[in-house]
Amino acid sequence: MFNAFRTFVLLAGMTALFMAVGYFIGGTSGMMIAFLFAAATNVFAYWNSDKMVLRMQNAVPVERSRAPELYDMVDTLAQRAGLPTPAVYVIETDQPNAFATGRDPKNAAVAVSSGLLRQLETREVAGVVAHELAHIKNRDTLTMTVTATLAGAISALAQFGLFFGGGNNRDNPLGGVGALLMVFLAPIAAMMVQMAVSRTREYEADKDGAEISGDPLALASALNKIATLAGRQVNVAAERNPAMAHMYIVNPLSGQRMDNLFSTHPDTGNRIQALQRLAAEMSVDDKGRGPQPRPRPASSGRDSGGGWRVPTAGRTEDDGNVRGPWG
């Protein structure tokens, strides 16, 4: 209930900010136009958020016949989370990363990079997938996508403000000064709200995802590896569409990683520490062994030691990595 209320407040704040930009650029008429545009943007994002994000990140759909190990992993974890199995996508990039999208659990998708499958161990991949399923279960994906869409629209409206002649509008109380302020301040304000949405929900998805997989330390290890490798490997699609960067489990862009209002994600070290505390509470060791919070299906894909495994075909026993058609 609290999450739903917070989401409503944040989205209402974004819409109000959109209207404020319209007011300072075009007066009362500009505010009304901005409100209608904000409403239309929300509707568009609701019905098309998954398609838009997947297309912008060059994600390709993967059927079970192409990657049975990955698909079965997603399917089993979705059952544990009480979710329909989402569509599975792969992003062709060496950078290890992942995100989830979709307007609701019945219309959701999980996308993982080929670099994630090659460079992380199976337990770590499962931890990442469980994190993304937690976003779907908590309905974060819709909120984050709509917020990103509105933030981008606000920035665009502010940048075009001067071209629309807002400074000459008699209904604009601050004249050209107001339009100029909006050009610089609106994108910053929009980014602050967008980042607030992402940062708080990442902590919750870490916790819920660890409970779904029953292996908090696997997710902690995955976050450490992804954060390290993401800084060395460029995600071209993410760099071209930075407004979608907060959708990923770890920031795919170069820049600050500090736990502050202007970062797209919480500090990775803080997230790892939280997961380590959760592992202690769950009495789970670094091999994923310990009490499991949710019963698993009879065919779960887990071995007797509690760690994730996949069929030996397509997987090398020496490194424990998932091997699919991407390498």
C-alpha positions as CSV (number, residue, x, y, z in Angstrom):
1,M,0.0,0.0,0.0
2,F,2.8,2.4,0.9
3,N,4.6,1.6,-2.4
4,A,1.4,2.4,-4.4
5,F,0.9,5.7,-2.5
6,R,4.6,6.7,-3.0
7,T,4.3,5.9,-6.7
8,F,1.2,8.0,-7.0
9,V,2.8,11.0,-5.2
10,L,5.9,10.8,-7.4
11,L,4.0,10.6,-10.6
12,A,1.7,13.4,-9.5
13,G,4.8,15.4,-8.8
14,M,6.1,14.8,-12.2
15,T,2.9,15.8,-13.8
16,A,2.8,19.0,-11.7
17,L,6.3,19.8,-12.7
18,F,5.4,19.3,-16.3
19,M,2.5,21.8,-15.9
20,A,4.8,24.3,-14.2
21,V,7.2,24.1,-17.1
22,G,4.3,24.8,-19.5
23,Y,3.1,27.7,-17.3
24,F,6.5,29.5,-17.2
25,I,6.9,29.0,-20.9
26,G,3.4,29.7,-22.2
27,G,1.3,31.0,-19.3
28,T,-2.1,29.5,-18.5
29,S,-2.6,28.1,-22.0
30,G,0.9,26.5,-21.9
31,M,0.1,24.9,-18.5
32,M,-3.1,23.3,-19.9
33,I,-1.3,22.1,-23.0
34,A,1.4,20.6,-20.8
35,F,-1.2,18.9,-18.7
36,L,-2.8,17.3,-21.7
37,F,0.6,16.3,-23.1
38,A,1.5,14.8,-19.7
39,A,-1.7,12.8,-19.6
40,A,-1.1,11.5,-23.2
41,T,2.4,10.6,-22.3
42,N,1.3,8.6,-19.3
43,V,-1.2,6.7,-21.4
44,F,1.3,6.0,-24.1
45,A,3.9,4.8,-21.6
46,Y,1.4,2.6,-19.9
47,W,0.5,0.6,-23.1
48,N,3.9,0.7,-24.8
49,S,6.6,0.9,-22.1
50,D,7.8,-2.6,-22.6
51,K,8.0,-2.4,-26.4
52,M,9.6,1.0,-26.3
53,V,12.4,0.1,-23.8
54,L,13.2,-3.3,-25.4
55,R,13.4,-1.7,-28.9
56,M,15.6,1.2,-27.6
57,Q,18.0,-1.3,-25.9
58,N,18.2,-3.6,-29.0
59,A,16.9,-6.5,-27.0
60,V,15.9,-9.7,-29.0
61,P,13.4,-12.2,-27.9
62,V,14.6,-15.7,-26.8
63,E,12.5,-18.8,-27.1
64,R,13.0,-21.8,-24.9
65,S,14.4,-23.8,-27.8
66,R,17.2,-21.4,-28.2
67,A,18.3,-21.0,-24.6
68,P,16.6,-23.7,-22.5
69,E,18.8,-23.2,-19.4
70,L,18.1,-19.5,-19.2
71,Y,14.4,-19.9,-20.0
72,D,14.0,-22.7,-17.4
73,M,15.8,-20.5,-14.8
74,V,13.4,-17.6,-15.4
75,D,10.4,-20.0,-15.4
76,T,11.4,-21.6,-12.1
77,L,12.1,-18.3,-10.3
78,A,8.8,-16.8,-11.6
79,Q,7.0,-19.8,-10.1
80,R,8.7,-19.1,-6.8
81,A,7.7,-15.4,-7.0
82,G,4.1,-16.4,-7.8
83,L,4.3,-14.7,-11.3
84,P,3.5,-15.7,-14.8
85,T,6.7,-16.5,-16.7
86,P,7.7,-13.3,-18.4
87,A,9.1,-13.0,-21.9
88,V,12.8,-13.5,-22.1
89,Y,15.1,-11.2,-24.0
90,V,18.9,-11.0,-24.6
91,I,20.8,-7.7,-25.2
92,E,23.8,-8.2,-27.4
93,T,26.5,-6.4,-25.4
94,D,29.6,-7.5,-23.6
95,Q,28.6,-5.4,-20.6
96,P,27.0,-7.6,-18.0
97,N,23.6,-6.1,-17.0
98,A,19.9,-6.8,-17.0
99,F,16.5,-5.0,-16.7
100,A,12.8,-5.8,-16.5
101,T,9.9,-4.0,-18.1
102,G,6.2,-4.3,-18.7
103,R,3.0,-2.6,-17.5
104,D,2.0,-5.5,-15.2
105,P,3.1,-9.1,-14.4
106,K,1.0,-10.5,-17.2
107,N,2.7,-8.3,-19.8
108,A,6.3,-8.3,-18.5
109,A,9.7,-9.1,-19.9
110,V,13.2,-9.8,-18.5
111,A,16.2,-8.8,-20.5
112,V,19.7,-10.0,-19.7
113,S,22.9,-9.1,-21.6
114,S,25.0,-11.7,-23.4
115,G,27.9,-10.4,-21.3
116,L,26.0,-11.3,-18.2
117,L,25.5,-14.9,-19.3
118,R,29.2,-15.2,-20.3
119,Q,30.9,-13.6,-17.3
120,L,28.7,-14.5,-14.3
121,E,28.3,-17.8,-12.6
122,T,24.9,-19.5,-12.7
123,R,24.0,-18.7,-9.1
124,E,24.8,-15.1,-9.8
125,V,22.7,-15.0,-13.0
126,A,19.8,-16.5,-11.0
127,G,20.2,-13.7,-8.4
128,V,20.0,-11.1,-11.0
129,V,16.9,-12.6,-12.7
130,A,15.2,-12.9,-9.2
131,H,16.0,-9.2,-8.7
132,E,14.3,-8.3,-12.0
133,L,11.3,-10.5,-11.1
134,A,11.0,-8.6,-7.9
135,H,10.6,-5.4,-9.9
136,I,7.9,-7.0,-11.9
137,K,6.1,-8.3,-8.8
138,N,6.3,-4.9,-7.1
139,R,5.1,-3.2,-10.3
140,D,8.2,-1.0,-10.4
141,T,8.7,-1.4,-14.1
142,L,5.7,0.6,-15.1
143,T,6.4,3.4,-12.6
144,M,10.1,3.7,-13.6
145,T,9.3,3.7,-17.3
146,V,6.5,6.3,-17.0
147,T,8.7,8.5,-14.8
148,A,11.6,8.2,-17.3
149,T,9.3,9.1,-20.2
150,L,7.9,12.2,-18.4
151,A,11.4,13.3,-17.3
152,G,12.5,13.1,-20.9
153,A,9.4,15.0,-22.1
154,I,10.0,17.7,-19.5
155,S,13.6,18.2,-20.5
156,A,12.5,18.4,-24.2
157,L,9.7,20.9,-23.4
158,A,12.1,23.1,-21.4
159,Q,14.7,23.0,-24.2
160,F,12.1,24.0,-26.8
161,G,10.6,26.7,-24.5
162,L,12.6,29.6,-25.8
163,F,11.8,28.7,-29.4
164,F,8.1,28.8,-28.7
165,G,8.4,32.4,-27.6
166,G,7.4,31.9,-24.0
167,G,9.4,34.9,-22.9
168,N,7.0,37.2,-24.9
169,N,3.8,35.7,-23.5
170,R,1.9,38.3,-21.5
171,D,0.4,35.6,-19.3
172,N,3.9,34.5,-18.2
173,P,4.6,36.3,-14.8
174,L,8.3,36.1,-15.1
175,G,8.6,36.7,-18.8
176,G,11.8,35.6,-20.5
177,V,13.5,35.0,-17.1
178,G,10.9,32.4,-16.3
179,A,11.3,30.6,-19.6
180,L,15.1,30.7,-19.2
181,L,14.9,29.3,-15.6
182,M,12.8,26.4,-16.8
183,V,15.3,25.5,-19.5
184,F,17.9,24.9,-16.8
185,L,16.0,23.9,-13.8
186,A,13.2,21.7,-15.1
187,P,15.6,18.9,-16.4
188,I,17.4,18.9,-13.0
189,A,14.1,18.7,-11.1
190,A,12.8,16.0,-13.3
191,M,16.1,14.0,-12.9
192,M,15.8,14.4,-9.1
193,V,12.4,12.8,-9.0
194,Q,13.4,10.1,-11.5
195,M,16.4,9.1,-9.5
196,A,14.4,9.1,-6.2
197,V,12.1,6.5,-7.8
198,S,15.0,4.3,-8.9
199,R,17.1,4.4,-5.8
200,T,14.5,3.5,-3.3
201,R,13.1,0.6,-5.4
202,E,16.5,-0.9,-6.1
203,Y,17.0,-1.6,-2.4
204,E,13.5,-3.2,-2.2
205,A,14.1,-5.3,-5.3
206,D,17.4,-6.5,-3.9
207,K,15.7,-7.7,-0.7
208,D,12.7,-9.3,-2.5
209,G,14.9,-10.8,-5.2
210,A,17.2,-12.4,-2.6
211,E,14.1,-13.9,-0.9
212,I,12.8,-15.3,-4.2
213,S,16.1,-17.0,-5.0
214,G,16.9,-17.8,-1.4
215,D,20.6,-16.8,-2.1
216,P,21.3,-13.2,-1.1
217,L,25.1,-13.6,-1.4
218,A,24.8,-14.7,-5.0
219,L,23.1,-11.4,-5.8
220,A,25.7,-9.5,-3.8
221,S,28.5,-11.2,-5.7
222,A,26.7,-10.5,-9.0
223,L,26.3,-6.8,-8.1
224,N,30.0,-6.6,-7.3
225,K,31.0,-8.1,-10.6
226,I,28.6,-6.1,-12.7
227,A,29.6,-2.8,-11.2
228,T,33.2,-3.6,-11.8
229,L,32.8,-4.8,-15.3
230,A,30.2,-2.2,-16.4
231,G,32.8,0.5,-15.9
232,R,35.1,-1.2,-18.4
233,Q,32.7,-2.2,-21.1
234,V,30.5,0.2,-23.0
235,N,26.8,-0.5,-23.5
236,V,26.2,1.3,-26.7
237,A,22.3,1.2,-26.6
238,A,22.3,2.5,-23.1
239,E,24.7,5.3,-23.9
240,R,22.4,6.4,-26.8
241,N,19.3,6.4,-24.6
242,P,20.5,7.5,-21.1
243,A,17.0,8.2,-19.9
244,M,16.5,4.5,-19.6
245,A,19.7,3.8,-17.7
246,H,17.8,3.5,-14.4
247,M,16.0,0.5,-15.7
248,Y,19.2,-1.6,-15.4
249,I,20.2,-3.5,-12.2
250,V,23.5,-1.5,-12.2
251,N,24.0,1.9,-13.9
252,P,25.2,1.1,-17.4
253,L,26.6,4.6,-18.0
254,S,29.9,6.0,-17.0
255,G,29.8,8.5,-14.1
256,Q,29.3,8.8,-10.4
257,R,28.2,5.8,-8.4
258,M,27.8,7.6,-5.1
259,D,24.7,7.1,-3.1
260,N,23.3,10.6,-3.6
261,L,20.3,12.2,-5.2
262,F,21.9,12.6,-8.6
263,S,23.0,9.0,-9.1
264,T,20.8,6.6,-11.0
265,H,21.4,3.8,-8.6
266,P,22.3,3.4,-4.9
267,D,25.9,2.8,-4.1
268,T,26.8,-0.8,-4.9
269,G,28.7,-1.2,-1.7
270,N,25.6,-0.2,0.3
271,R,23.5,-2.7,-1.6
272,I,26.0,-5.5,-1.0
273,Q,26.1,-4.8,2.7
274,A,22.3,-4.9,2.9
275,L,22.3,-8.3,1.2
276,Q,25.0,-9.6,3.5
277,R,22.9,-8.6,6.5
278,L,19.9,-10.3,4.9
279,A,21.9,-13.5,4.3
280,A,22.8,-13.5,8.0
281,E,19.2,-13.1,9.0
282,M,18.2,-16.0,6.6
283,S,21.1,-18.2,7.8
284,V,22.3,-18.7,4.2
285,D,26.0,-19.3,3.5
286,D,28.1,-18.2,0.6
287,K,27.1,-21.4,-1.3
288,G,23.4,-20.6,-1.0
289,R,22.8,-23.3,1.6
290,G,20.4,-22.7,4.3
291,P,16.6,-22.4,5.0
292,Q,14.7,-21.4,1.9
293,P,11.9,-18.8,2.4
294,R,9.6,-20.2,-0.3
295,P,8.8,-23.8,-1.3
296,R,10.1,-24.7,-4.7
297,P,8.5,-26.8,-7.4
298,A,9.5,-30.5,-7.7
299,S,11.6,-29.8,-10.8
300,S,13.4,-26.6,-9.7
301,G,16.8,-26.7,-11.3
302,R,18.5,-26.6,-8.0
303,D,21.1,-29.1,-6.7
304,S,21.2,-30.6,-3.2
305,G,23.7,-28.0,-2.1
306,G,21.2,-25.1,-2.8
307,G,23.2,-23.6,-5.7
308,W,21.7,-23.1,-9.2
309,R,22.8,-25.5,-11.9
310,V,21.9,-25.9,-15.5
311,P,22.3,-29.0,-17.8
312,T,25.9,-29.7,-18.7
313,A,25.3,-29.0,-22.3
314,G,26.3,-25.4,-23.0
315,R,28.0,-25.0,-19.7
316,T,31.6,-25.5,-18.7
317,E,32.2,-27.1,-15.3
318,D,35.4,-25.2,-14.6
319,D,34.0,-21.7,-14.5
320,G,30.3,-22.4,-13.7
321,N,29.1,-19.8,-16.3
322,V,25.9,-20.1,-18.3
323,R,26.8,-20.8,-22.0
324,G,24.2,-20.0,-24.5
325,P,24.2,-19.4,-28.3
326,W,26.0,-16.1,-27.6
327,G,29.3,-17.6,-26.6
